């Protein structure tokens, strides 16, 4: 491909170019760069504006980061967001244009020239990067002989998590629950056929916890989904969507956080642990009471909280005995994730001549901005 083009890559392209192993390797490398000061990122920032339809708001979300290795990326999302009750569960839904369609883009640039290298749909990449984070945390914290995976959820995130977790632990049994029976049954059948594991769809979420070595909550719940009274000794937990409830937090023996975005230079007081910051139009509108206006706080247990940097540099270890209940989460370093994985996708696309070519000159101008 000529160097004067910017690639447009859709989700089908990314699916051909990316796999769980490449994704995890890219994230591990990016996290080491953050620890060494060779990469930088900021927390996600959301801007929310009420729409004319009650209960719905517009949300523009961005996260960004880059590295001395040569790449910078910003991920942008444009959504209409609302919450709804479904079979007794409160879920957060979103769409762009109409339900079932979404707008998420990654712009990858070259730090040496400043030119745009690629515009990438974020859907498949998003599923891969979240699952890879869970795999990284699980690989450090879960028992080495973990064989039983309990799964809450049966959608795209559940699929990517199963594939990623299979690469770090010898999982032989899957137990899955989601509110729609046909979905969980189809997911279990697919898992069994594809990976040759025993997979069972369960009718009650309580049964997912029984005997599980790893518990993965892959839901879009707006409320806590990890139930403390159901946790069993020795479990490792990952969760996207609904967090652990109060009792679950109290029962966590060790929690691992993969990283934290640095504070702005010269302003250490602006460093935060929150996963994202939210800014509101019409901030006094009563409808905001229905939604989570604050950034997601880090999950901390009652006992020991550790960082990936401390583990990698030998200052601490994760699990210290088989009976501990452990938890792992990303932190607010999404920006670093997107430059790292988008770079892998871009380099593979160039190598395999995949993607639509757009003249780079379309994105450049001769008026100084």
C-alpha positions in Angstrom: 0.0 0.0 0.0 1.3 3.5 -0.7 2.2 5.5 2.5 -0.1 8.4 1.5 -3.3 6.7 2.4 -5.3 6.5 5.6 -6.9 3.1 6.1 -10.6 2.7 6.9 -11.1 -0.6 8.7 -14.5 -2.0 9.7 -15.3 -4.7 12.3 -15.1 -7.5 9.7 -11.5 -6.3 8.9 -10.6 -6.2 12.6 -12.0 -9.7 13.1 -9.6 -11.0 10.4 -6.6 -9.1 11.9 -7.0 -9.5 15.7 -7.1 -12.5 18.1 -7.1 -12.8 21.9 -3.4 -13.6 22.0 -2.3 -10.6 20.0 -4.7 -8.4 22.0 -3.3 -9.5 25.4 0.3 -9.1 24.2 -0.4 -5.6 23.0 -2.0 -4.6 26.3 0.8 -6.1 28.4 3.4 -4.2 26.4 1.4 -0.9 26.7 1.1 -1.4 30.5 4.8 -1.9 30.8 5.3 1.3 28.8 3.0 3.2 31.2 4.9 1.9 34.2 8.2 2.9 32.6 6.9 6.4 31.6 7.2 5.7 27.9 3.4 5.9 27.3 0.7 8.3 28.6 -3.1 8.3 28.7 -6.0 10.1 30.3 -9.2 8.8 31.9 -12.3 8.6 29.7 -14.4 11.7 29.5 -18.1 11.7 28.9 -20.2 14.7 27.9 -23.9 14.2 28.5 -26.8 16.3 27.2 -30.5 15.6 27.9 -32.6 14.9 24.8 -36.2 15.9 24.1 -37.3 12.4 24.9 -37.6 11.9 28.7 -35.2 9.4 30.2 -32.7 9.5 27.4 -29.6 11.5 27.0 -26.9 12.0 24.4 -23.4 10.9 25.4 -20.1 11.8 23.7 -17.3 9.8 25.1 -13.5 9.9 24.4 -10.4 8.3 25.7 -6.9 8.7 24.3 -3.2 7.8 24.7 0.1 7.3 23.0 3.6 6.0 23.3 7.2 6.7 22.2 6.8 3.5 20.3 5.2 5.6 17.5 1.5 5.7 17.8 -1.3 7.8 19.3 -5.0 7.0 19.3 -8.3 8.5 20.4 -11.4 6.5 20.7 -14.7 8.3 20.2 -18.3 7.2 20.9 -21.5 8.9 20.0 -24.6 7.3 21.7 -28.1 7.9 22.9 -28.3 6.3 26.3 -31.2 5.1 28.5 -32.0 2.5 31.1 -34.8 0.0 31.0 -36.2 -2.9 33.1 -36.0 -6.3 31.5 -37.2 -9.5 33.3 -36.6 -7.8 36.6 -33.1 -6.5 35.7 -32.3 -2.9 35.1 -30.0 -2.6 32.1 -28.3 0.4 30.4 -29.0 0.5 26.7 -27.6 2.7 23.9 -27.8 3.3 20.2 -26.8 5.6 17.3 -29.4 6.3 14.6 -31.6 3.5 15.8 -31.5 0.5 18.2 -29.1 -2.1 17.0 -26.7 0.5 15.5 -23.7 2.1 17.2 -21.1 4.8 16.5 -17.7 4.1 17.8 -14.4 5.1 16.0 -10.7 5.0 16.7 -8.4 7.5 15.0 -4.8 6.3 15.0 -2.0 8.7 14.2 1.7 8.7 13.7 3.6 10.6 16.4 6.6 11.3 14.1 4.6 13.0 11.3 1.3 13.8 12.9 -0.6 12.2 10.0 -3.7 10.0 10.4 -3.0 6.4 9.8 -6.3 4.7 10.2 -9.9 5.1 11.2 -11.2 1.9 12.8 -14.6 0.7 13.9 -14.3 0.0 17.6 -16.9 -2.8 18.2 -14.9 -6.0 17.8 -11.8 -4.4 19.1 -13.7 -3.2 22.1 -14.8 -6.7 23.0 -11.3 -8.1 22.5 -9.6 -5.5 24.7 -12.0 -5.8 27.6 -11.7 -9.6 27.5 -7.9 -9.4 27.3 -7.9 -7.2 30.5 -9.9 -9.9 32.3 -7.5 -12.5 31.0 -4.4 -10.6 32.3 -6.0 -10.2 35.7 -7.1 -13.8 35.8 -3.7 -15.0 34.8 -2.1 -13.2 37.8 -4.9 -13.8 40.4 -6.8 -17.0 39.7 -5.8 -20.4 41.0 -3.6 -22.2 38.5 -5.8 -25.3 38.3 -9.0 -23.2 37.8 -11.3 -25.4 35.6 -14.8 -24.1 36.2 -16.0 -20.8 34.8 -19.3 -19.3 36.0 -20.6 -16.7 33.5 -23.3 -14.1 34.0 -24.3 -12.9 30.5 -24.4 -14.6 27.1 -23.7 -11.8 24.6 -20.7 -10.6 22.7 -18.7 -9.8 25.8 -19.4 -13.2 27.2 -18.1 -14.8 24.0 -14.9 -12.8 23.9 -14.3 -13.4 27.6 -14.7 -17.2 27.3 -12.2 -17.3 24.4 -9.7 -15.1 26.3 -9.9 -16.9 29.6 -9.5 -20.3 27.9 -6.0 -19.1 26.9 -4.8 -18.5 30.5 -6.5 -21.3 32.5 -7.4 -24.9 31.7 -11.2 -24.4 31.8 -13.2 -27.6 31.3 -16.6 -26.6 32.5 -18.8 -23.5 31.8 -21.9 -22.6 33.7 -23.9 -19.7 32.2 -26.9 -17.7 33.2 -28.6 -14.7 31.4 -32.2 -13.5 31.6 -33.3 -14.8 28.2 -33.3 -18.6 28.2 -32.9 -19.0 24.4 -29.8 -16.8 24.5 -28.1 -18.7 27.3 -28.9 -22.1 25.8 -27.5 -21.0 22.4 -24.4 -19.7 24.1 -23.8 -22.9 26.0 -24.2 -25.0 22.8 -21.9 -22.8 20.9 -19.2 -22.9 23.6 -19.4 -26.7 23.7 -19.2 -27.1 20.0 -16.4 -24.6 19.5 -14.1 -25.3 22.4 -15.0 -28.9 23.4 -15.9 -28.0 27.0 -18.8 -29.0 29.1 -21.2 -26.1 29.0 -24.5 -25.9 30.8 -27.2 -23.2 30.7 -28.7 -22.6 34.1 -32.1 -21.2 35.1 -31.0 -19.4 38.2 -28.0 -17.0 38.6 -27.3 -18.5 42.1 -26.3 -21.8 40.4 -23.6 -20.1 38.4 -21.6 -19.5 41.6 -21.7 -23.0 42.9 -18.2 -24.6 42.5 -17.0 -21.8 40.1 -13.2 -21.1 40.2 -13.6 -18.0 38.0 -16.7 -15.8 38.0 -17.1 -13.5 35.0 -20.0 -11.0 35.0 -20.4 -9.8 31.4 -23.6 -7.9 31.6 -25.0 -4.4 30.8 -26.6 -4.2 34.2 -27.0 -0.7 35.6 -26.9 -2.2 39.2 -24.5 -4.5 41.1 -24.5 -8.1 39.9 -21.8 -9.8 42.0 -23.7 -11.1 45.1 -21.5 -11.3 48.2 -23.5 -14.0 49.9 -23.0 -16.3 47.0 -19.2 -16.0 46.7 -17.2 -19.1 47.5 -13.6 -19.4 48.9 -11.0 -19.5 46.1 -13.0 -17.7 43.5 -11.4 -15.1 41.1 -13.9 -12.5 39.9 -14.0 -10.2 36.9 -16.9 -7.9 36.1 -17.9 -5.5 33.4 -21.2 -3.6 33.8 -22.7 -4.2 37.2 -20.0 -4.1 40.0 -19.9 -6.2 43.2 -22.4 -5.3 45.9 -21.4 -4.1 49.4 -21.0 -7.6 50.9 -19.0 -8.8 48.0 -16.5 -5.9 48.4 -16.2 -6.8 52.1 -15.4 -10.4 51.2 -12.7 -9.6 48.7 -9.3 -10.6 50.1 -7.1 -9.2 47.3 -8.1 -6.8 44.5 -5.8 -6.1 41.5 -5.9 -2.9 39.5 -4.0 -3.0 36.2 -3.1 0.7 36.1 -4.0 4.3 36.7 -3.8 7.3 34.4 -1.1 9.8 35.5 -2.0 13.2 36.8 -1.5 16.2 34.4 2.1 17.5 34.6 2.5 20.0 37.5 -1.1 19.3 38.8 -0.9 16.2 41.0 -4.1 17.2 42.7 -6.0 16.5 39.4 -4.9 12.8 39.4 -8.0 10.6 40.0 -8.7 6.9 40.3 -12.2 7.1 38.7 -12.6 5.2 35.5 -14.2 8.2 33.8 -15.3 11.8 34.3 -18.7 13.0 33.3 -19.8 16.5 32.4 -23.5 17.4 32.2 -25.6 19.9 30.4 -28.5 21.2 32.4 -26.9 19.7 35.5 -29.9 20.4 37.8 -32.3 18.4 35.7 -34.1 15.8 37.9 -33.7 13.1 35.3 -30.0 12.8 36.1 -31.0 11.0 39.3 -31.9 8.0 37.2 -28.5 7.6 35.8 -24.9 7.1 37.1 -23.6 10.7 36.9 -20.3 10.0 38.6 -17.3 8.1 37.2 -17.0 4.5 38.2 -14.9 4.2 41.3 -12.2 1.6 41.7 -13.3 -1.6 43.4 -11.5 -1.9 46.7 -11.9 -4.7 49.2 -11.6 -4.7 52.9 -8.1 -6.2 52.9 -5.3 -5.9 50.3 -5.4 -3.8 47.1 -2.5 -4.1 44.7 -1.3 -2.6 41.4 0.0 -4.4 38.3 3.2 -2.4 38.5 3.9 -3.8 42.0 3.4 -7.4 40.8 5.6 -6.9 37.7 8.4 -5.3 39.7 8.3 -8.0 42.3 7.2 -5.9 45.2 4.1 -8.0 45.9 2.2 -11.0 44.6 -1.4 -11.7 43.8 -3.1 -14.6 45.4 -1.2 -16.0 48.4 -3.4 -19.0 49.1 -6.1 -21.1 47.4 -8.9 -20.0 49.8 -8.7 -16.2 49.0 -11.4 -14.5 47.0 -9.7 -12.2 44.5 -10.9 -9.6 42.0 -9.2 -7.8 39.1 -10.1 -4.7 37.1 -8.5 -2.4 34.5 -8.4 1.0 36.1 -8.7 4.2 34.0 -6.1 3.4 31.4 -8.4 2.8 28.4 -6.6 5.4 26.3 -3.4 3.3 26.4 -5.4 0.2 25.4 -6.7 1.8 22.2 -3.3 3.0 20.8 -1.7 -0.3 21.5 -4.4 -2.5 19.9 -5.2 -0.2 17.1 -1.5 -0.2 16.2 -1.5 -4.0 16.0 -4.5 -3.9 13.7 -3.0 -1.2 11.5 0.3 -3.0 11.1 -1.4 -6.3 10.2 -3.8 -4.5 7.8 -0.8 -3.0 6.0 1.0 -6.3 5.9 -2.1 -8.2 4.5 -3.4 -5.3 2.3 -6.7 -5.2 4.1 -9.0 -2.1 4.4 -10.3 0.7 2.3 -7.7 3.4 1.3 -8.6 7.0 1.8 -6.2 9.7 0.5 -4.4 11.1 3.6 -4.6 14.6 2.0 -8.3 14.6 2.7 -7.5 15.0 6.4 -4.8 17.6 6.0 -5.1 21.4 5.3 -2.8 24.3 4.5 -4.4 26.7 7.0 -2.7 26.6 10.4 -5.2 25.7 13.2 
